[in-house]
Amino acid sequence: MVIDDLSPDGTGAIADEVAAELGQIQVVHRQGKPGLGAAYRHGFALAFEQGFDVIVSMDSDFSHDPAVIPTMLQLLHDGADVVIGSRYVAGGGTQDWPLRRRLLSRWGNRYTGLLLGAKVRDCTAGFRGYRAEVLRGIEPGSTSAEGYAFLTELTRRLARSNATIVETPILFKDREKGTSKMSGRIIVESMLLVTRWGITDRARALRRRFSDR
């Protein structure tokens, strides 16, 4: 399934051609640019409707290597609820990123994991495999975050649901063409959301602790 938000580079038309040639490919053309989170929510909802047992999400610009998918499926078969293709576990990494971007991404993910209490090193990774029933259980359609914060919101919900999350190493390759959607504004917005979620979760835990006394 390819989710296309009116890509200006003709991605949607190419996806249609490939779907017609190969079959078993569904291309979803969405109007406008409502955001990354909205595209994920739409795709997940369609996958639920169509009854898939496993859902794998990934970028379509080959930053994520499809050769990792069999490893993800095996880990799910062996008992994981969620498998994250991680840049920040042993064997993982990034390619063609400047030092500043690598440090910012690594620090941001470490901060996010600590603040949200999620034992995940790559909270913003988009290359993931899910058991559909586990993903449905955290109700992704009710999330509110857009941009890359959507992936963090999913990680938070999965951690709070006690899902078994496994990270497998990937080498993330920067795109050869086009430009990344990442910007300073998006980073700041994501960190503010993470900070708010962390404070909210700690306040809720304190209230429960005092109410149990």
Residue, then its C-alpha position, 0 to 999 in steps of 0.5 A: m500500500v502506497i500512501d501518496d499526498l499529492s507528491p509534486d515529483g510524480t511519485g503517485a503516477i509512478a506508483d500507479e504504473v507499478a501497481a498496474e504492472l505487478g498487481q497486489i499494490q494499492v495506491v491511495h491518493r490523498q488530497g492536499k498535505p494534511g501531514l505525516g500523522a494523518a497519512y499513517r492514520h489513514g493507512f493503518a485504518l485501511a489495513f485494519e479494514q482489510g484484515f491484515d495480521v501484520i503491518v509494516s510501515m516504511d519510507s518509500d524513498f529507499s532510506h529504509d532497506p526492504a531487505v530487513i523486512p524478513t528479519m522483522l517478520q521473523l521477530l514478530h513470529d518469535g513473539a515480538d509485538v512491535v519491531i523497530g528498525s533502529r539506527y541506535v542499537a548495535g549494528g545500526g547507524t546512519q549514512d551520509w548525515p552530517l555530524r550535527r544531524r547525527l548528534l541531534s537525532r541521537w540526543g533527541n531520541r535518548y531524551t524522548g526515551l528517558l522522559l517517556g519511560a520507553k526502553v526504546r533507543d529509536c523512538t522516531a523510527g518509521f521503519r516498523g513491523y506491528r502485530a495488527e491486533v496490538l497496533r489496533g489496541i492502542e487506537p492510532g486513529s485517536t492520536s493527535a500528533e502530526g509530523y515525526a511526533f506521531l511516531t513518538e506518540l505511537t511509541r509512548r502508547l505502545a510502551r504504556s500498553n506493555a507491548t513487547i518492543v524489539e529493536t533490530p539494527i538498520l542502516f538508514k541511508d539519506r535520500e538521493k533526491g528531494t529534500s527532507k521534511m525535517s526542520g528546526r520548527i518540527i524538532v522544537e515542536s516534537m521536543l515540546l510535545v515530548t516534554r508535555w507528555g513526560i510531565t503529564d505521565r509523571a503527574r498521573a503516576l504520582r496521583r495514582r501513588f497517593s490515591d493508593r495510600 
